[in-house]
């Protein structure tokens, strides 16, 4: 499975109706609700805010809404595109401004499906791997070398605190934690402290 790295968007016009699509990373149904509410605030004149989302390590938590479009003509095609993408922890919103011409059920299914594909087509992703947050207490003299080791093990530093020693907080793949800790021990002759948070 893949997960999103950032957001993406697209826009489609079908018979004067505007379909604005957005792909957003989410980790819970509460976040989904938050983003739907945000889209409604940002587009108060829109006639429909349709969505489909997939969550979980296996992509087995999902939901959708037609938002007053005819049943299964909006949320279902969006959800099917998301499920077929192999991406999890993602919400796709499609905001529709009605252009005055009815599209019919087939036209709606096609427009919402195409809008979802458009949003996902430019979404940057990365493989879903288990990550851990760790804290490393490093002497000043070894700080730059410790940072290089973190980069080697695909660690992303989220915080540095410079006090008596340097406290580095980083997120890295779970499979890399033990090897990195061992290399830091070798580098520092056992003085660098590693803690999993």
C-alpha positions as CSV (number, residue, x, y, z in Angstrom):
1,X,0.0,0.0,0.0
2,X,1.0,3.6,-0.5
3,X,0.3,6.7,1.6
4,X,0.1,10.3,0.5
5,X,3.0,12.8,0.8
6,X,1.2,16.1,0.8
7,X,-2.0,17.1,-1.1
8,X,-3.0,17.5,-4.7
9,X,-6.0,18.9,-6.6
10,X,-7.6,19.1,-10.0
11,X,-10.4,20.8,-11.8
12,X,-12.8,19.5,-14.5
13,X,-15.6,21.2,-16.3
14,X,-18.5,19.2,-17.7
15,X,-21.5,21.0,-19.4
16,X,-20.7,24.2,-17.4
17,X,-20.6,22.3,-14.1
18,X,-17.3,22.8,-12.3
19,X,-15.8,19.8,-10.4
20,X,-12.9,20.7,-8.1
21,X,-11.2,17.7,-6.7
22,X,-8.7,17.5,-3.8
23,X,-6.7,14.5,-2.4
24,X,-5.7,15.0,1.3
25,X,-3.8,12.7,3.7
26,X,-6.0,11.6,6.7
27,X,-5.5,9.2,9.5
28,X,-9.0,9.0,11.1
29,X,-12.7,9.5,10.4
30,X,-12.5,12.7,12.6
31,X,-9.9,14.2,10.2
32,X,-12.2,13.3,7.3
33,X,-15.1,15.3,8.9
34,X,-12.7,18.2,9.6
35,X,-11.6,18.4,5.9
36,X,-15.2,18.1,4.7
37,X,-16.2,21.0,6.9
38,X,-13.2,23.0,5.7
39,X,-14.2,22.4,2.1
40,X,-17.8,23.6,2.8
41,X,-16.4,26.7,4.4
42,X,-14.1,27.4,1.5
43,X,-16.8,26.8,-1.1
44,X,-20.1,28.1,0.4
45,X,-21.7,28.4,-3.0
46,X,-21.0,24.8,-4.1
47,X,-24.0,22.6,-4.6
48,X,-22.3,19.4,-3.5
49,X,-19.2,18.3,-1.5
50,X,-18.8,14.6,-2.4
51,X,-16.2,12.4,-0.8
52,X,-14.6,9.0,-0.6
53,X,-11.9,7.9,1.7
54,X,-9.7,4.8,2.5
55,X,-7.9,4.3,5.9
56,X,-5.8,1.7,7.7
57,X,-2.7,-0.4,7.0
58,X,-4.7,-2.8,4.8
59,X,-7.0,-0.1,3.3
60,X,-10.0,-1.8,5.0
61,X,-11.7,1.2,6.5
62,X,-13.6,3.3,4.0
63,X,-16.5,5.6,3.6
64,X,-18.2,7.9,1.1
65,X,-21.1,10.4,0.6
66,X,-23.1,11.4,-2.5
67,X,-24.1,14.6,-0.7
68,X,-27.5,14.8,-2.2
69,X,-26.5,13.7,-5.7
70,X,-28.6,10.7,-6.9
71,X,-27.7,7.5,-5.0
72,X,-24.4,5.9,-6.0
73,X,-23.6,8.5,-8.8
74,X,-21.0,10.5,-6.9
75,X,-19.5,9.0,-3.7
76,X,-19.4,5.5,-5.1
77,X,-17.3,6.3,-8.2
78,X,-15.0,8.5,-6.1
79,X,-14.5,5.7,-3.6
80,X,-13.9,3.1,-6.3
81,X,-11.2,5.2,-7.8
82,X,-9.6,5.6,-4.4
83,X,-9.8,1.9,-3.6
84,X,-8.3,1.0,-7.0
85,X,-5.4,3.4,-6.5
86,X,-3.6,1.3,-3.9
87,X,-3.4,4.4,-1.7
88,X,-4.5,4.4,1.9
89,X,-5.0,7.1,4.5
90,X,-6.4,9.4,1.8
91,X,-9.5,11.4,1.4
92,X,-10.7,12.6,-2.0
93,X,-13.2,15.5,-2.1
94,X,-15.0,16.6,-5.2
95,X,-16.7,20.0,-4.9
96,X,-19.4,20.6,-7.6
97,X,-20.7,23.9,-8.8
98,X,-23.8,23.1,-10.8
99,X,-23.8,24.7,-14.3
100,X,-27.5,24.5,-15.1
101,X,-27.4,21.3,-17.2
102,X,-28.3,17.9,-15.7
103,X,-25.7,15.3,-16.5
104,X,-27.9,12.2,-15.9
105,X,-26.7,9.2,-13.8
106,X,-24.1,8.0,-16.4
107,X,-22.7,11.5,-16.8
108,X,-22.4,12.0,-13.0
109,X,-20.7,8.7,-12.5
110,X,-18.2,9.6,-15.2
111,X,-17.6,13.2,-14.0
112,X,-17.0,12.2,-10.4
113,X,-14.8,9.3,-11.3
114,X,-12.7,11.4,-13.7
115,X,-12.4,14.1,-11.0
116,X,-11.1,11.6,-8.4
117,X,-8.6,10.3,-10.9
118,X,-7.5,13.8,-11.7
119,X,-6.8,14.6,-8.0
120,X,-4.9,11.3,-7.5
121,X,-2.9,11.6,-10.7
122,X,-0.6,14.3,-9.3
123,X,-0.6,13.1,-5.7
124,X,2.9,12.3,-4.4
125,X,3.0,9.0,-2.4
126,X,5.5,6.8,-0.5
127,X,5.3,3.2,0.5
128,X,3.4,2.5,3.8
129,X,6.0,1.3,6.3
130,X,6.0,1.2,10.0
131,X,7.8,4.1,11.5
132,X,9.1,4.9,15.0
133,X,9.8,8.1,16.8
134,X,13.1,8.1,18.7
135,X,15.1,10.5,20.8
136,X,18.9,10.6,20.7
137,X,21.0,12.4,23.3
138,X,24.3,13.3,21.4
139,X,27.4,15.2,22.6
140,X,28.0,18.4,20.6
141,X,31.2,17.0,19.0
142,X,29.3,14.1,17.4
143,X,26.2,16.0,16.3
144,X,27.0,16.3,12.6
145,X,28.1,12.7,12.4
146,X,24.9,11.5,14.1
147,X,22.9,13.6,11.6
148,X,24.6,11.8,8.8
149,X,23.9,8.4,10.3
150,X,20.2,9.4,10.7
151,X,20.0,10.4,7.0
152,X,21.7,7.1,6.0
153,X,18.9,5.2,7.9
154,X,16.1,7.4,6.3
155,X,15.5,9.3,9.5
156,X,13.6,12.6,9.4
157,X,14.6,15.0,12.2
158,X,11.5,16.7,13.7
159,X,13.2,18.5,16.6
160,X,16.7,19.5,17.8
161,X,17.3,20.9,21.3
162,X,20.7,22.3,22.2
163,X,21.3,22.1,25.9
164,X,24.2,20.4,27.8
165,X,24.1,17.8,24.9
166,X,22.0,17.9,21.8
167,X,18.6,16.1,21.9
168,X,17.5,15.0,18.5
169,X,14.0,13.7,17.9
170,X,13.5,11.9,14.7
171,X,11.1,9.6,12.8
172,X,12.5,6.6,11.0
173,X,11.5,3.2,9.6
174,X,11.1,0.7,12.5
175,X,13.4,-1.8,10.7
176,X,16.2,0.8,10.9
177,X,16.1,1.6,14.6
178,X,18.3,-1.2,16.0
179,X,21.0,-0.9,13.4
180,X,21.1,2.9,13.8
181,X,21.3,2.6,17.6
182,X,24.2,0.2,17.2
183,X,26.1,2.5,14.8
184,X,25.5,5.5,17.1
185,X,26.9,3.4,20.0
186,X,30.0,2.5,17.9
187,X,30.4,6.2,16.9
188,X,30.3,7.4,20.5
189,X,31.9,4.5,22.4
190,X,28.6,3.9,24.1
191,X,27.8,7.5,25.2
192,X,24.8,8.3,22.8
193,X,21.5,7.4,24.5
194,X,18.7,6.2,22.2
195,X,15.1,6.1,23.4
196,X,12.0,5.0,21.5
197,X,9.0,7.3,22.2
